[in-house]
């Protein structure tokens, strides 16, 4: 945890999230007494971050449901993951369909890791969006 809390992105995570990581992510290393390792294998960890283009295929699908299912978008205001070109393109595309969202909220001082950096703030925003716009009638 000392290493995690001194490196990005983990050092920006909420202390509550870091406690959950500490309690659930590690196990004693069976091959090296006195050491710890992750519960998942290196192969499983790598598979979690493979860029298979799913996010690109998700966008056309999202556009098909915007007029049917109230969709609330919450984004961080900081670009901490993408190239400037991709980030700007995403903002441009978001603005083009903004009127079709039930709500669009930009949260300040946070980027891609919004749910783990500010879990309480995103929970509050989720409730606020639902109070203002109500649950779906579907």
Residue pairs with C-beta under 8 A, 6 or more apart in sequence:
1 18
1 21
1 22
4 10
4 11
4 18
4 21
5 11
5 18
9 80
9 112
9 113
10 18
10 21
12 113
12 117
13 21
13 113
13 116
13 117
14 116
14 117
14 118
14 119
14 120
16 119
17 116
17 117
17 119
24 39
25 38
25 39
26 36
26 37
26 38
26 39
27 36
27 37
27 38
27 39
28 35
28 36
28 37
29 35
29 36
29 37
38 45
59 93
62 71
63 97
65 71
66 97
66 100
66 101
67 100
68 138
69 136
69 138
70 102
70 133
70 136
71 100
71 101
71 102
72 101
72 102
72 103
72 104
72 105
72 126
72 129
72 130
72 133
73 94
73 101
73 103
73 104
73 105
74 105
74 107
74 114
74 122
74 125
74 126
74 129
75 94
75 104
75 105
75 106
75 107
75 114
76 106
76 107
76 110
76 111
76 112
76 113
76 114
76 117
77 106
77 107
77 108
77 109
77 110
77 111
78 109
78 110
78 111
79 87
79 111
80 111
80 112
80 113
81 111
81 112
82 90
82 112
94 104
98 104
102 129
102 133
103 129
103 132
103 133
105 125
105 129
107 114
107 118
107 121
107 122
107 125
110 117
110 118
110 121
111 117
114 122
115 122
